[in-house]
Amino acid sequence: MGDGFESLYPFLYSGATTLEEALASVAGSTLDKVNEIVELRRRISDEFAGRLAACGAALAASFTGGGKVLAFGNGGSSTDAQDAVHTFFDPPEGTPALPALCLTSDAAVMTALSNDVGF
């Protein structure tokens, strides 16, 4: 992969000329990303298990004291923040919801910060 775009969107540069080739390229790219994410999560879990447990304990203490998770991200990371917040306020059945807010979901917050702090 040469430039930055090619590494982000390899299916755009696959040389596919038919719909079937393009779909196969997209499917391959998607599978590569899934495998990459699984491996990253495994490595992080192995390397940072203690720190992750400490973060969980800190979150539990914060929730017990009336705290709330505030999440944010830039670009694609904002979707990760939204997904994390969604997990808190719409957890699996039988699990209580917890207070959380994704700042990048709030247009007023985003435009106010951009206006006050800069882009």
Rosetta constraint file for C-alpha pairs under 8 A:
AtomPair CA 1 CA 6 HARMONIC 5.71 0.50
AtomPair CA 1 CA 7 HARMONIC 5.59 0.50
AtomPair CA 1 CA 10 HARMONIC 7.69 0.50
AtomPair CA 2 CA 6 HARMONIC 6.21 0.50
AtomPair CA 2 CA 7 HARMONIC 7.21 0.50
AtomPair CA 3 CA 7 HARMONIC 6.77 0.50
AtomPair CA 4 CA 8 HARMONIC 6.41 0.50
AtomPair CA 5 CA 9 HARMONIC 5.87 0.50
AtomPair CA 5 CA 10 HARMONIC 7.76 0.50
AtomPair CA 6 CA 10 HARMONIC 5.02 0.50
AtomPair CA 6 CA 12 HARMONIC 7.37 0.50
AtomPair CA 6 CA 13 HARMONIC 6.39 0.50
AtomPair CA 9 CA 13 HARMONIC 7.38 0.50
AtomPair CA 10 CA 14 HARMONIC 6.25 0.50
AtomPair CA 10 CA 29 HARMONIC 6.75 0.50
AtomPair CA 11 CA 22 HARMONIC 7.00 0.50
AtomPair CA 11 CA 25 HARMONIC 5.24 0.50
AtomPair CA 11 CA 26 HARMONIC 5.36 0.50
AtomPair CA 11 CA 29 HARMONIC 6.42 0.50
AtomPair CA 14 CA 22 HARMONIC 7.82 0.50
AtomPair CA 14 CA 25 HARMONIC 6.77 0.50
AtomPair CA 16 CA 21 HARMONIC 5.10 0.50
AtomPair CA 16 CA 22 HARMONIC 5.19 0.50
AtomPair CA 16 CA 25 HARMONIC 7.49 0.50
AtomPair CA 17 CA 21 HARMONIC 6.53 0.50
AtomPair CA 17 CA 22 HARMONIC 7.05 0.50
AtomPair CA 18 CA 22 HARMONIC 6.21 0.50
AtomPair CA 19 CA 23 HARMONIC 6.07 0.50
AtomPair CA 20 CA 24 HARMONIC 6.10 0.50
AtomPair CA 21 CA 25 HARMONIC 6.11 0.50
AtomPair CA 22 CA 26 HARMONIC 6.19 0.50
AtomPair CA 23 CA 27 HARMONIC 6.06 0.50
AtomPair CA 24 CA 28 HARMONIC 6.11 0.50
AtomPair CA 25 CA 29 HARMONIC 6.11 0.50
AtomPair CA 26 CA 30 HARMONIC 6.05 0.50
AtomPair CA 27 CA 31 HARMONIC 6.18 0.50
AtomPair CA 28 CA 32 HARMONIC 6.15 0.50
AtomPair CA 29 CA 33 HARMONIC 6.30 0.50
AtomPair CA 30 CA 34 HARMONIC 6.24 0.50
AtomPair CA 31 CA 35 HARMONIC 6.19 0.50
AtomPair CA 32 CA 36 HARMONIC 6.11 0.50
AtomPair CA 33 CA 37 HARMONIC 6.13 0.50
AtomPair CA 34 CA 38 HARMONIC 6.19 0.50
AtomPair CA 35 CA 39 HARMONIC 6.16 0.50
AtomPair CA 36 CA 40 HARMONIC 6.13 0.50
AtomPair CA 37 CA 41 HARMONIC 6.09 0.50
AtomPair CA 38 CA 42 HARMONIC 6.19 0.50
AtomPair CA 39 CA 43 HARMONIC 6.17 0.50
AtomPair CA 40 CA 44 HARMONIC 6.10 0.50
AtomPair CA 41 CA 45 HARMONIC 5.96 0.50
AtomPair CA 42 CA 46 HARMONIC 6.12 0.50
AtomPair CA 43 CA 47 HARMONIC 5.96 0.50
AtomPair CA 44 CA 48 HARMONIC 5.54 0.50
AtomPair CA 44 CA 49 HARMONIC 7.46 0.50
AtomPair CA 45 CA 49 HARMONIC 5.15 0.50
AtomPair CA 45 CA 52 HARMONIC 7.87 0.50
AtomPair CA 48 CA 52 HARMONIC 6.02 0.50
AtomPair CA 49 CA 53 HARMONIC 6.17 0.50
AtomPair CA 50 CA 54 HARMONIC 6.23 0.50
AtomPair CA 51 CA 55 HARMONIC 6.16 0.50
AtomPair CA 52 CA 56 HARMONIC 6.20 0.50
AtomPair CA 53 CA 57 HARMONIC 6.23 0.50
AtomPair CA 54 CA 58 HARMONIC 6.15 0.50
AtomPair CA 55 CA 59 HARMONIC 6.11 0.50
AtomPair CA 56 CA 60 HARMONIC 6.16 0.50
AtomPair CA 57 CA 61 HARMONIC 6.20 0.50
AtomPair CA 58 CA 62 HARMONIC 6.12 0.50
AtomPair CA 59 CA 63 HARMONIC 6.09 0.50
AtomPair CA 60 CA 64 HARMONIC 6.11 0.50
AtomPair CA 61 CA 65 HARMONIC 6.26 0.50
AtomPair CA 62 CA 66 HARMONIC 6.34 0.50
AtomPair CA 62 CA 67 HARMONIC 4.76 0.50
AtomPair CA 62 CA 68 HARMONIC 7.22 0.50
AtomPair CA 63 CA 67 HARMONIC 4.68 0.50
AtomPair CA 63 CA 68 HARMONIC 6.37 0.50
AtomPair CA 63 CA 98 HARMONIC 7.34 0.50
AtomPair CA 63 CA 99 HARMONIC 7.64 0.50
AtomPair CA 67 CA 99 HARMONIC 7.45 0.50
AtomPair CA 68 CA 98 HARMONIC 7.62 0.50
AtomPair CA 68 CA 99 HARMONIC 4.93 0.50
AtomPair CA 68 CA 100 HARMONIC 5.16 0.50
AtomPair CA 68 CA 101 HARMONIC 7.42 0.50
AtomPair CA 69 CA 85 HARMONIC 7.63 0.50
AtomPair CA 69 CA 99 HARMONIC 6.45 0.50
AtomPair CA 69 CA 100 HARMONIC 4.38 0.50
AtomPair CA 69 CA 101 HARMONIC 6.17 0.50
AtomPair CA 70 CA 100 HARMONIC 5.89 0.50
AtomPair CA 70 CA 101 HARMONIC 5.01 0.50
AtomPair CA 70 CA 102 HARMONIC 5.86 0.50
AtomPair CA 70 CA 103 HARMONIC 6.74 0.50
AtomPair CA 71 CA 81 HARMONIC 5.43 0.50
AtomPair CA 71 CA 82 HARMONIC 7.54 0.50
AtomPair CA 71 CA 84 HARMONIC 7.95 0.50
AtomPair CA 71 CA 85 HARMONIC 7.04 0.50
AtomPair CA 71 CA 100 HARMONIC 7.68 0.50
AtomPair CA 71 CA 101 HARMONIC 6.27 0.50
AtomPair CA 71 CA 102 HARMONIC 4.71 0.50
AtomPair CA 71 CA 103 HARMONIC 6.04 0.50
AtomPair CA 71 CA 104 HARMONIC 7.85 0.50
AtomPair CA 72 CA 77 HARMONIC 7.67 0.50
AtomPair CA 72 CA 78 HARMONIC 5.74 0.50
AtomPair CA 72 CA 81 HARMONIC 5.39 0.50
AtomPair CA 72 CA 82 HARMONIC 7.71 0.50
AtomPair CA 72 CA 102 HARMONIC 5.66 0.50
AtomPair CA 72 CA 103 HARMONIC 5.31 0.50
AtomPair CA 72 CA 104 HARMONIC 5.49 0.50
AtomPair CA 73 CA 77 HARMONIC 4.57 0.50
AtomPair CA 73 CA 78 HARMONIC 3.83 0.50
AtomPair CA 73 CA 79 HARMONIC 7.41 0.50
AtomPair CA 73 CA 80 HARMONIC 7.37 0.50
AtomPair CA 73 CA 81 HARMONIC 6.01 0.50
AtomPair CA 73 CA 104 HARMONIC 6.76 0.50
AtomPair CA 74 CA 78 HARMONIC 5.15 0.50
AtomPair CA 75 CA 79 HARMONIC 7.49 0.50
AtomPair CA 76 CA 80 HARMONIC 6.91 0.50
AtomPair CA 77 CA 81 HARMONIC 6.30 0.50
AtomPair CA 78 CA 82 HARMONIC 6.19 0.50
AtomPair CA 78 CA 104 HARMONIC 6.20 0.50
AtomPair CA 79 CA 83 HARMONIC 6.08 0.50
AtomPair CA 80 CA 84 HARMONIC 6.16 0.50
AtomPair CA 81 CA 85 HARMONIC 6.20 0.50
AtomPair CA 81 CA 102 HARMONIC 6.27 0.50
AtomPair CA 82 CA 86 HARMONIC 6.06 0.50
AtomPair CA 82 CA 102 HARMONIC 5.68 0.50
AtomPair CA 82 CA 104 HARMONIC 7.77 0.50
AtomPair CA 82 CA 105 HARMONIC 7.14 0.50
AtomPair CA 83 CA 87 HARMONIC 6.37 0.50
AtomPair CA 84 CA 88 HARMONIC 6.74 0.50
AtomPair CA 85 CA 89 HARMONIC 6.53 0.50
AtomPair CA 85 CA 100 HARMONIC 5.56 0.50
AtomPair CA 85 CA 101 HARMONIC 6.18 0.50
AtomPair CA 85 CA 102 HARMONIC 6.15 0.50
AtomPair CA 86 CA 90 HARMONIC 5.63 0.50
AtomPair CA 86 CA 91 HARMONIC 7.61 0.50
AtomPair CA 87 CA 91 HARMONIC 5.08 0.50
AtomPair CA 88 CA 97 HARMONIC 5.67 0.50
AtomPair CA 88 CA 98 HARMONIC 5.11 0.50
AtomPair CA 88 CA 99 HARMONIC 6.75 0.50
AtomPair CA 88 CA 100 HARMONIC 6.30 0.50
AtomPair CA 89 CA 97 HARMONIC 4.59 0.50
AtomPair CA 89 CA 98 HARMONIC 5.40 0.50
AtomPair CA 89 CA 99 HARMONIC 6.36 0.50
AtomPair CA 89 CA 100 HARMONIC 6.65 0.50
AtomPair CA 90 CA 97 HARMONIC 5.97 0.50
AtomPair CA 91 CA 95 HARMONIC 5.92 0.50
AtomPair CA 91 CA 96 HARMONIC 6.84 0.50
AtomPair CA 91 CA 97 HARMONIC 5.91 0.50
AtomPair CA 102 CA 106 HARMONIC 7.30 0.50
AtomPair CA 103 CA 109 HARMONIC 6.52 0.50
AtomPair CA 103 CA 110 HARMONIC 7.16 0.50
AtomPair CA 104 CA 109 HARMONIC 7.42 0.50
AtomPair CA 104 CA 110 HARMONIC 6.16 0.50
AtomPair CA 106 CA 110 HARMONIC 6.33 0.50
AtomPair CA 107 CA 111 HARMONIC 6.05 0.50
AtomPair CA 108 CA 112 HARMONIC 5.93 0.50
AtomPair CA 109 CA 113 HARMONIC 6.03 0.50
AtomPair CA 110 CA 114 HARMONIC 6.10 0.50
AtomPair CA 111 CA 115 HARMONIC 5.93 0.50
AtomPair CA 112 CA 116 HARMONIC 5.93 0.50
AtomPair CA 113 CA 117 HARMONIC 5.49 0.50
AtomPair CA 113 CA 118 HARMONIC 7.01 0.50
AtomPair CA 114 CA 118 HARMONIC 4.63 0.50
AtomPair CA 114 CA 119 HARMONIC 5.28 0.50
AtomPair CA 115 CA 119 HARMONIC 7.79 0.50
